[in-house]
């Protein structure tokens, strides 16, 4: 319940602070500047994480192929022994 009330207070403060009226804080320009500066940073972080996930996925696929080949070799060895 406290989290809900706190969330509502923060949302109301955010709306109040960017309203373009003389009685509000009128921070819209600062918020816009922050967003303009933050979007490239966010894109960089998302891109870096995507690259790391892609590399890990490729490594996992290579490892899975190696394990599959090893299992096939073991199966062939067992069949040849019989």
N, C-alpha and C positions, 0 to 999 in steps of 0.2 A: 504494500500500500504506500509506503514511504517512497519507494522507487517510482511509482506511478505519479505521485504528487511532484516529486523532484523533476521528473521528466516533463511534466506539464509546465512547471515553472521555467525550465530551461527553454522549452519551445516558445513560450510566450515572450521571454526575454529576447530570444533570437529574432522573433518577428518584430518586437518593439524597437530593437536596435537598428534594424535596416529600413524601417518605414521612412518614406520621404516627406515627413511632416516636420514643422518647426519644433514641435513639442517632443519629438523622439530624439534618439541619439544620432540618427542619420549616418550610420556607418556603412552604407551600401557601397560607397567607393572603395573603402578599405577592404570590405569583404570581397568585392570583385577583384581587387588587386591581389589579394591572398589566393583566390581561386585561379587567377591567371598564372601566378607563380607556382601554385601547387599541382596543377594538372601535368606539366612536364615531369615533375618529380614523381608523381604517381605513375605516369606512363613508364618512366625509367624503372621503377621498382617492379611493376607488373611484368614488364619485358624481361627483366633479369630473372625473376622467379620462373617465368615461362621457359626461358632458356635452360635453367637448371632442371626443371621438371622434364623437359624434352630430352636432355642428356641422360637423366636417370632412367627414363623410359627406354631409350635406345640401349643402355647398358643392361637393363632387365631383360629385354628381348634377346640380346646376344647371350646372356647367361642362361636363359630358358632354352635356347637352341643347343647350347653346349650340354646342358643336362639331358635334353632329349636324345642327343647323339650318344651320350654315355649310356643311357638306358637301353638304347637300341643295340649298342655294342655288347652290353651285358646279356641281353636277351639272345643275341646271336651266339655268344660264347656258351651259354647254357644249352642252347639247341644243338650246337656242335658237339658238346660233351655227351649228350644223350645219344 
